[in-house]
Amino acid sequence: MVSQIFTLLFILGIPFFIYGTYNLVLGLFGYSKHNKYTPAPPKHRMAAIIAARNEEFVIGNLIESLHQQDYPQELIDIYVIPNNCTDNTEGVALAHGAKIMKCNFEVKCKGDALSQFFDHIFRKNDVYDAFCVFDADNLVDKRFFSSMNNALASGEKIAQGYRDSKNPDDSWVSGCQSVFYWTLNRFLNLSRHKLGWSATLNGTGFMVHADVVKEGFKTFSLTEDIEFTIQCVIKGYRVAWVPEAVTFDEHPLTFEQSWSQRKRWSTGIIQCFGIYSQQLFDCFRKDKNKCAMDMLIFLIAPFVQVLTCIYTICSFIILGMLLVTTSIWSSALSFSILFSIGGLIFSVIFTAMILWLEGKKIKQVNNISIISFWLYLVSWIPINVVCFIKPIEIWEPIEHTKSVSISQLVE
């Protein structure tokens, strides 16, 4: 009977092992170097798009960083889409030389604002080759547009830039979230790009060709970036990875803010799974589109995390009960305990490795983040549980107050 229980636990753990192995193998390609795109003369006219809600403290610095691009300014237009604002976001944007596009319909999330912008721009001013999307709290490296121009010249239609952090040392939470995005940059986007697969849009700092947007930009979930990525993959496009195009993002300072933001992400991913899982599977089955299957595997992450947690807790309970009733210490219980302790130690080593790979110094990140990154990752599990039970319905903005200029971040 005991051996049968061990066998059952082993069999039930196989799917989680396969899922982990799949991501581990893909992650190995993140240790390679990215091949830069061939420099091309500036010729593409692009628009910078900024959806903004109560961002008067930070949006001026973003616009100034866009004015400082090493790309000809006559080929860049800056549009701000103020929505649901109760402050002077619009006035600050105008004072710094941006164009304003006001929304005519209700805006519940960023995707609504972008959808209205594209409808307006193609109806009134269809002169752009591509569009670059930013969040209002961002700062943009001067090489962003020239790097995206190189990608466009090489034939890329959609591209994600490198999402860096402008406040990794402000709190342990902002430090952990900075490490999280550096991890995504390397082990999600770089690794898939090296395989010729699709990277994933990360909400800001991305470029999309006008021809792609003309096919339609309509999103329905709380994660318009993931949803638009899926829509493009289904249509046969891939998202390229352009790490030379750097955007600095402001991350939440408190665990409460991070919790709220990640609830939106998890809810959006769960929504996308419900809407697009069958289409992705059909795309893989009919067209042998590996990007579609990889995207489907990406979307099941919340489900796998929750089921893995349930499996782990149940395994510990069962193994503990067997120890009490038989007085036999099983090797499985030893492995589970050692694996848990090893996971904590590995998380610290992994965090240090990410900093080294990304060229960051430990002193640039809040010291507590180095040893608490595991807690940040584990907290995804209760977040996902909450989202399955009671998904959020309204996009809740995060207050941004880190008012720094691009010259303070980049030497």
N, C-alpha and C positions, 0 to 999 in steps of 0.2 A: 504493500500500500504506500509506504513512504517513497519508494523508488518511483512509483507511478505519479505521485505528486510532483517530485523533482522533474520528471519527464514532461509533465503538463506545463509546469512553469517555464521550462526550457523552450518548449514549442511556442507558447504564447509570447515569449520574448523575441522570437525570430524576426517578426515584422519590424520591431523597433531597432534591432541590430542591422537589418538591411537598410532602413532609412538612414541610420547614423553612418553606415559605411558609404552609402551613396554620397552624402554630403562631405564626408571625410576625403573621399577620392577626388571629388570636384575641387575641394579646398586646396589640394596639393598643387593645382595649377596656379594658385594665387602666389606661390613662391617664385614664379617666373617674372621676367621683366616685360613691361609693356613696350610694344613696338610703336614708336611715335609716328604720327602721320607726316607725310612729306609737306614741308612749308609751301604755301601757295600764295600768290599775290591776292590782296584783298579785293574782292569783287562782289560778294554777296551782300545784299542789303538786308539787315536784320532789325527786328523790333524786340526790345526788352519789355517784358510784361510783368507787372507787379500788382498782385491783388492785395489790398491793404485794408485792415480793420483796426482803427485806433492805434496807429503806428507813428505818431508825430515825433516821438523821441528818437527814432532810429532811421526813418526812411530817408532823411536828408543825407546821411552818410552813405547809404546805399547808392543813391543817385549820383553823388559826387564820385564814388568809385567807378561808376559806369562812364562818367565823363572823362576819367583818366585812363581809359583803355588805349592800348597801343594799336588799335584798329581805327581807321578813319572815322571821325565823328559824323561826317556827312552820310555814312552808311549805317548809322545807328539811330533809331528813334526810341525814346523811353516813354512808356505808357504806364500810368498808375490807375488802378481800378479801385477807388475808394468804395467800400460797401459797409453798411451798418455802422458808420462812424459817428461818434459823439465828440470827437476832438478835432484838431486842426490838421489832420493828415493831408487833406486836399490842399490847403494853403501852403504847407511846408513843401509839398511836392511841386507845386507851381513855382514857388520861390526858387527852387533848385533847377528849374528848367525842364521839368517833365510835362508831358501831355496828359490830360485827364480824360478818361472815358467813364461816364456815369452809367450805372446799371438801370435799366428800365423795368426790370422785373425783380421779384424777391430773390435774395441770395441767402441760401442756407449753408453753403459750403463753398470752398475755393473753386470746385469744379463748375458751379453755377456761374461764378464771375468770369471764368475763362471761356465758358461756352458763349456767354453774351458778348464777350470781347471779340471772339472770332467771327461770330455772326455779323457784328458791326463792321469789323475791319474789311472783310471780304465784300461787303456791300458798299462801303464808302471809300476805301483806300487800299485796293488790292495791288500793292507795289512791293511787297516783301518776299524775299526768297526763303526766309526762315524766321522762327520766333524763339526767343530764349526766355524761359520762365524763372522768376526769382521770388523768394519770400521777402517781405519788407524789412526783416531784421538782418538780412544778409549783407555781407561786403563781398565784392567781386575782384579777384586778382586781375591785373591789367592785361594779362595774356588770354583772358577767357574768350573773347570774340575772335581773336586771330586763331586760336586753337580750334574753335568750332568751325571757322572758315576752312581750315585745313581738312577737317573731317568732311565737310560738305564737298570740297573740291575732289576728295577721294571717292565720292559716291555715297557716303553715308546719308541716311534720311532722318535718323533719330539718334541722339547721343546724350549720354549722361556724363556730367563733369564730376570732379572730385569734390566731395562734401567734407570740408574741414570744419574746425570749431574755432570760434572767437572767444570762448570763455571756458576752456577746460580746467582752469584752476579756481573757478569761483566757488564751487561746492563739490561735495563728493558725488552728487547726482549729475551735475553738468560734466564732471570728469568721466563718470561711467558712460554717459550717453555719447561723449566724444569718442571713447574707446570703442563703443558699439558701432558707430558710423565708420571709424577707421577699419574695423573688422569687415563691415559690409563692403567697403571700397575694395579691399584686397581679396577677400575669400568668397564674395558673391559676384561682384561686377568684373573684376580683373580675371578671375578664374574662368568665368563663362565666356568672356570676350576672347580669351586665348583659345578656347575650343571652337570659336566661330559661332557660339550661341548668343542669346540675347542677354544683355545686362538688364537691370531693372531701374526704372525711373524712381528717384528718391524724393520727389516732391518739389525740389528746387534745383537750380543750376543745371537745367537740361535744355536741349535744343531740339526743335522739330521742324522739318522742312514744310513749306507752305503746301506742297502737293499732298502731304499726308493729312494735314489738318483740314484741307478742303474736302476730304472724304468724310469728314464729320468729327466733331468733338462733343460728344454727349456722354457724360458719366452720371451714374446713379448712386454710387456708394460713397462712403465717407473717406475713402482713399482713392482720390482721382488719379494719382500717379500710378498706383498698381493697376487700377482698372484700365487706364489708357495703354499701359504696357501690354496687358492681356489682349486688348482689342487689336493692337498693332501686330502682335505675334500671330493671332488668328488670321490676319490679313496677309501674313507672309513677310512682314518686316522684322527686323531685329534692332534692339537698342545697342548702339556702339558705346564703347567706354573710352572717354577722353580725359585722363587724369591731369593733363596739363591745364585744363580749364577748371580753375579752383574757385570754389565759393565758400566763404566762411559763414557758419550758421551759429545763431545763439541758442544754446540748449537750456532747458528748464533748470532752475536752481533748487527747487524743493522736490521731495519725493511725491508730494501731492500733485504738483504740476505734471511731473513725469508720468504718474499713474493715469491722470486724466488724458494726457496726450496718447499714451500707449493703448488705452482703452479704445480710443478712436481708431488707431491703426488696426488693432485686433478685430474690432467690429467690422471695419472696412474689408479686411481680408476674408472674414467669414461671409460677408455679403457677396464678395467677388466669387468665392467658391460656389455659393448657391446659384449665382447668375451664369457663370462661365465654365464650370467644371465639365459639363457634358460637351460643350463646344470645343474645349481644349482637347478632350479625349478623342472626339471625332476628327479633329484636325490632325492629331498624331496618327490615328488609325488609317485615315484616308490618304493623307499627304506625307506620312512618315516625318512629320515636323518634330524634331527632337526638342526644339525650343518650347513647343506647346506642352510636351510631357514634362519637361523641366519646370515650366510655370505651374503646371498642375501639382507637382510635388511640392513646390514652394507654397502653394495655397493651403496644403493640408497641415502645415506646421502647427497652427493652434490646436488642431485635433490630436496630432501626434503628441504634443507636449502634455496635454491633459491626460490622454490615455497612458502615456509613459509614467506620469505621476501616480495614477491610480494603480497601474501594474506594480510599480515599485513599492507603494505602501502595502498593497495586498500581499506581495511576496514577503515583505518583512514580517507581517502579521502571521502568515502561514508558517514561515520558517521558525518564528518565535514560539508558536503553539506546538510545533513538532519538537522543539528543544525541551519545552516544559513537559510534554507527555512521554517522550522517549528518552530524555536525558542524553541525547546524542547530538553533539555539535557537528553540524553539517559543513562541508566545504563550501556550499553555496552561501551560507550565512557569513562565513569568513570572507568570501569574495565580495559580497554585498557591502560589508563594513569597510573593507580595504578600498573598494571602488569609490565609496562615498568620501572617505578621507582623501584618497588620491585625487578625486575631482576638485576638492577645495584647494589642494596644493597646486594642481595643474592650472587652475583658474588664475592664480597669482603669476605663475610662470608664463602663461599664455598672454596675460595683460602686458607683462614686461616685453615679451616677444613682439607684440603688436607695436608697441612704442618704438622698438628698435627697427622693425621693418619699415615703419612709416617715417622714420627719421625724426622722431620726437624725443625730447629729453624728459626724464622722470620729473624734473622740477617744473615742467610746463603743465603738469597735471596735478590736481588735488591729491595729496599723498594718500588720503583714505581710499580714494578710488582704486588704487593699486590692489588693495586687499579686499575691497568690497564689490568688485565687479561681479563675482559669483552671485551675490545677493540681488544685484540688479537683474541678472539673467533669470534667477529662480523666481523672482517676483512676476515674471511673465505668466507663470502658471496660474496663480489666483486671478490675475487680470483676465486671462482667457476664460477661466471658469465663470467669472462675473459676466463676461460678454456673451457666453452661451446662454446664461440664465436670463440676463437682462441687458441686451445690447443697447448702446446709447443711440439716440435718434437725432440729437442736435450737435453740430460741430461747435466745440468750445475753444475759443482762441486762447493762446498763452500770452500773457503780458510780457513785452520785451522792453528792457530798460538799459541794455548795455550799449551806451552811446560812445563808440570809438570809431576812429577813421581808419581807412585801409593802410595808411602810412604807419599807424601804430602797430599793425600786425605783420606787415611785410617790409623787410629792410630793402 
